[in-house]
Amino acid sequence: MRAWQIFRTGEPRDALRLTELPVPEPGPGEVRIRVAAVAVGMPDVFMCRDSYALRPPLPFVAGQEVCGTVDAVGDGADPGLVGTRVMSVTNFYVGHGGFAEYTLANAPGVFRVPDDMSDADAASFRIGFSTAWIGLVRRGNLQPGEHLVVLGAAGGSGATAVQLGKALGAHVTAVAAGAEKLAFCARMGADALVDRTAPGGTGDVADAIRDATGGHGADVIYDPVGGDLANRSARTLARDGRLLVVGYASGSWVDVTAYDLLRANASLVGVYAGSYTRDENDADHEALLTLAADGKLESFVTVVPFAEVPDALTVVGDGSVVGKMVVAVSS
């Protein structure tokens, strides 16, 4: 099978090579998926750079999230899954990622795909929207009418939070870089827009967030970015506010001070999607599919061919992508 392997540490165009590998055999509890589409995320870039915690020994195939058809199962996995179209997180952490024609996944980690959902939308759905649901609903307890501030709102993680926040009835302030990304955030449903590249740079973000929320501040901050942007935004937390720690696309985690939390009776809340049971994940998944069927969660993907995997990771890594990048692998 064709596969893009990370064979050395570096930027994606230097770290990746196209190669031929044997089709993997599913082990106990695993399924094999013929990959139709794979989503590109910052963790894939970080794995090229050797700055991601879950990175197997070189060489390996990255790609966390796929849509495809189950074509084989290992011992203990439901044989009825064969022939089923699914979305899934891959076993990338042991080198069986989605930048290949076939990949492996743990059977409990595959989820149904509605017939009317495209391969590209399904490939980009599971991680982003389930994380947003866990963050905003389970961990953040976002309420209708509250002020939600989404950092990195034009990226794959941020866009899911913008859409879900609107669907949940929040007033959404999107923080992004430049006019094109802000226009995208408006299309995703954001009520207010903050340009972090405006004169003064991130130094003006806190004031801009306060203005965007009518002086109220942020009840919930959804942070997949980290770094200085998150640190400054934390100063806008309203009383009883919650800062949701989702990721570190900037390369460093948020480093909020105890004083920032103390003065607002605010909370720093971790958001980790991997700690929930299958029953909980199923409930969340079906709730999200219902919102999608009702037209409250829209497509926001750009699809590129398999030959362009290194280029796709490069533009995700430099932050120039608007929305979510997806690679078409097979039909």
C-alpha positions in Angstrom: 0.0 0.0 0.0 1.0 3.6 -0.5 1.9 5.5 2.7 3.5 8.7 3.8 6.0 7.9 6.6 7.7 10.3 8.9 11.3 9.0 8.6 13.3 11.8 10.3 12.8 14.8 12.5 12.1 18.1 10.7 9.5 20.2 9.0 6.9 18.1 7.1 8.4 18.5 3.6 11.7 17.3 5.0 10.4 14.7 7.4 7.9 12.8 5.2 8.5 10.4 2.3 6.1 8.4 0.1 6.7 4.7 0.4 5.2 1.2 -0.2 4.4 -0.7 2.9 2.6 -4.1 3.6 -1.1 -3.8 4.3 -1.3 -4.1 8.1 -3.0 -7.0 9.8 -5.4 -6.2 12.7 -4.5 -7.5 16.1 -6.8 -8.5 18.9 -9.5 -5.9 19.4 -8.5 -4.0 16.3 -10.1 -3.3 12.9 -8.5 -2.5 9.6 -9.9 0.5 7.7 -9.5 1.2 4.0 -9.0 4.9 4.2 -11.1 7.2 2.1 -10.1 10.5 3.8 -7.8 11.6 6.5 -7.9 14.9 8.4 -4.7 16.9 9.0 -4.0 18.4 12.5 -1.3 20.2 14.4 -0.4 16.9 16.2 0.7 15.5 12.8 3.0 18.5 12.4 4.3 18.2 16.0 5.1 14.5 15.3 7.3 15.6 12.4 9.1 18.0 14.7 9.3 15.5 17.5 7.4 17.8 19.9 4.3 15.6 20.5 4.0 13.3 23.4 2.6 10.3 21.5 5.3 9.7 18.9 6.3 6.1 18.0 9.9 5.2 16.9 10.9 6.3 13.4 9.8 5.5 10.7 6.0 5.6 11.2 2.8 6.7 9.6 1.0 9.6 11.2 -2.6 10.8 10.7 -5.0 10.7 13.7 -8.5 10.9 12.2 -10.0 9.0 9.2 -13.1 8.0 7.4 -13.2 4.7 5.6 -14.6 1.2 5.4 -13.8 -1.6 7.7 -12.4 -4.5 5.6 -11.0 -6.8 8.3 -11.2 -7.3 12.1 -8.9 -9.0 14.6 -9.8 -11.5 17.3 -12.4 -10.1 19.7 -13.7 -7.4 17.4 -17.2 -7.6 16.0 -17.1 -9.3 12.6 -20.3 -7.4 11.7 -18.2 -4.2 11.3 -16.7 -5.5 8.1 -18.1 -3.5 5.2 -19.2 -0.7 7.5 -18.3 2.9 6.8 -16.9 4.5 9.9 -15.1 7.5 11.3 -12.3 6.7 13.7 -9.2 7.8 15.5 -6.3 5.6 14.3 -3.7 3.7 16.2 -1.2 6.5 15.1 0.5 6.3 18.5 2.0 2.9 17.5 2.7 4.0 13.9 -0.5 3.0 12.1 -1.8 6.4 11.1 -4.2 7.5 8.4 -1.7 8.9 5.8 -1.9 5.5 4.1 -4.3 3.5 2.0 -5.0 1.2 5.0 -4.8 1.8 8.7 -5.6 0.2 12.1 -7.9 1.4 14.9 -9.2 -0.1 18.1 -12.7 -1.4 17.6 -14.2 0.6 20.5 -13.0 3.8 18.8 -15.0 3.5 15.5 -18.2 5.5 15.2 -21.0 5.4 12.6 -21.1 7.8 9.7 -24.5 9.0 8.4 -25.2 8.1 4.8 -25.5 11.8 3.8 -22.2 12.8 5.4 -19.2 13.0 3.0 -16.0 11.2 3.6 -14.1 14.5 4.0 -16.6 15.8 6.6 -16.6 12.5 8.5 -12.8 12.4 8.6 -12.8 15.9 10.2 -15.7 15.4 12.5 -14.8 13.0 15.4 -11.9 14.7 17.2 -12.9 18.3 16.7 -16.6 18.1 17.6 -16.3 15.5 20.3 -13.5 17.6 22.0 -15.7 20.7 21.6 -18.6 18.9 23.2 -16.6 17.6 26.1 -15.1 21.0 26.6 -18.2 23.2 26.3 -20.8 20.8 27.7 -19.2 18.2 30.0 -16.3 20.3 31.3 -17.3 23.9 30.7 -21.0 23.7 31.4 -21.7 26.4 28.9 -25.1 28.0 29.3 -27.3 29.9 26.8 -26.5 33.6 26.8 -23.0 33.2 28.3 -20.0 34.8 26.6 -17.8 32.2 24.9 -14.4 33.3 23.6 -12.8 30.9 21.1 -9.0 31.3 20.5 -7.7 30.1 17.1 -11.2 30.3 15.9 -10.5 29.9 12.2 -8.6 26.6 12.7 -10.1 23.1 12.8 -10.4 23.0 16.6 -11.6 26.5 16.9 -14.2 26.3 14.2 -15.9 23.4 15.9 -16.2 25.3 19.1 -17.6 28.4 17.3 -20.3 26.3 15.7 -21.2 24.3 18.8 -21.2 27.3 21.0 -23.7 29.0 18.7 -25.8 25.8 18.7 -25.8 25.9 22.5 -27.1 29.4 22.6 -23.9 31.3 23.6 -22.7 34.7 22.5 -19.5 33.7 20.6 -16.5 35.9 20.2 -14.0 34.5 17.7 -10.3 35.4 18.0 -8.3 34.9 14.8 -5.6 36.5 12.6 -6.6 38.7 9.7 -9.6 39.6 7.6 -9.9 36.3 5.7 -10.0 34.2 8.9 -12.4 36.6 10.6 -14.7 36.4 7.6 -14.7 32.6 7.9 -15.5 32.9 11.6 -18.5 35.1 10.8 -19.7 32.4 8.4 -19.3 29.8 11.1 -21.7 31.9 13.3 -19.5 34.1 15.5 -21.3 37.1 16.9 -18.1 39.2 17.5 -14.7 39.1 15.9 -11.3 40.0 17.4 -8.3 40.3 15.1 -5.2 39.3 17.1 -3.0 40.9 14.4 -4.6 44.3 14.7 -2.3 47.2 15.7 -0.7 46.4 19.0 -0.8 42.6 18.4 -1.7 40.3 21.2 -1.2 43.1 23.6 -4.6 44.5 22.6 -6.5 41.2 22.6 -7.7 41.5 26.2 -9.1 45.0 25.6 -10.7 43.8 22.4 -12.4 40.8 24.1 -13.8 43.1 26.8 -15.2 45.4 24.1 -16.6 42.5 22.2 -18.4 41.2 25.3 -19.8 44.6 26.3 -17.4 44.8 29.2 -18.7 41.6 30.7 -15.6 39.5 29.9 -15.4 35.8 29.0 -17.6 33.3 30.9 -15.8 30.5 29.0 -12.5 30.6 27.0 -12.0 27.7 24.6 -8.2 27.5 24.1 -6.6 25.2 21.6 -3.7 27.7 21.1 -1.9 28.3 24.4 1.0 30.7 24.6 0.9 34.4 25.0 -2.5 34.7 23.3 -4.1 32.5 25.9 -2.2 34.1 28.8 -3.5 37.6 27.8 -7.0 36.3 27.1 -7.2 34.8 30.6 -7.2 38.3 32.1 -10.7 38.8 30.6 -12.3 36.0 32.6 -15.6 37.1 34.2 -16.6 36.1 37.6 -16.9 32.3 37.8 -15.3 32.1 34.3 -13.8 28.9 33.0 -10.7 28.6 30.8 -10.8 25.4 28.9 -7.3 24.0 28.2 -7.7 22.1 24.9 -4.3 22.3 23.1 -1.1 24.2 22.4 -1.0 25.0 18.7 1.4 27.9 19.5 3.9 25.4 20.8 3.4 26.1 24.5 0.6 25.6 26.9 -1.3 28.4 28.6 0.5 29.6 31.7 -2.2 31.5 33.6 -1.3 32.8 37.0 -3.0 31.9 40.2 -3.8 35.6 40.7 -5.8 35.7 37.4 -7.9 32.8 38.6 -8.3 34.1 42.2 -9.4 37.6 41.3 -12.3 36.4 39.2 -13.2 33.2 41.1 -12.3 31.6 37.8 -11.3 28.0 37.0 -8.7 26.4 34.8 -10.3 23.3 33.3 -8.5 20.5 31.5 -10.2 19.0 28.4 -9.1 15.5 27.5 -11.4 13.5 25.2 -9.7 10.2 26.0 -11.0 9.8 29.5 -14.7 9.0 28.7 -16.4 5.6 28.4 -17.8 4.2 25.1 -21.4 4.8 26.4 -20.6 8.4 27.1 -18.8 8.8 23.7 -21.8 7.3 22.0 -24.2 9.7 23.6 -22.0 12.7 22.7 -21.6 11.4 19.1 -25.3 11.0 18.6 -26.1 14.4 20.0 -23.6 15.9 17.6 -24.9 14.0 14.6 -28.4 15.3 15.5 -27.1 18.9 15.5 -25.4 18.2 12.1 -28.6 16.8 10.7 -30.5 19.9 11.9 -28.0 22.1 9.9 -26.4 23.6 13.0 -22.9 22.2 12.3 -21.6 23.0 8.9 -18.8 21.7 6.7 -15.6 23.7 6.8 -13.0 21.4 5.0 -10.6 21.9 2.2 -9.8 18.7 0.4 -6.4 18.0 -1.2 -5.0 14.9 -3.0 -2.9 12.2 -1.4 0.2 13.4 -3.2 0.0 16.7 -1.4 0.3 15.4 2.2 3.6 17.2 2.9 2.2 20.5 1.6 -1.0 20.0 3.6 1.0 19.5 6.8 3.2 22.5 6.0 0.3 25.0 5.7 -1.4 23.6 8.8 1.9 24.0 10.6 2.4 27.6 9.5 -1.1 28.6 10.5 -2.3 29.7 7.1 -5.1 27.2 6.7 -8.7 28.4 7.1 -10.9 25.7 8.5 -9.8 22.0 8.3 -7.5 20.4 5.8 -8.5 16.9 4.7 -6.6 14.5 2.4 -8.5 12.3 -0.1 -6.9 8.9 0.0 -9.2 6.6 -1.9 -12.8 6.6 -3.1 
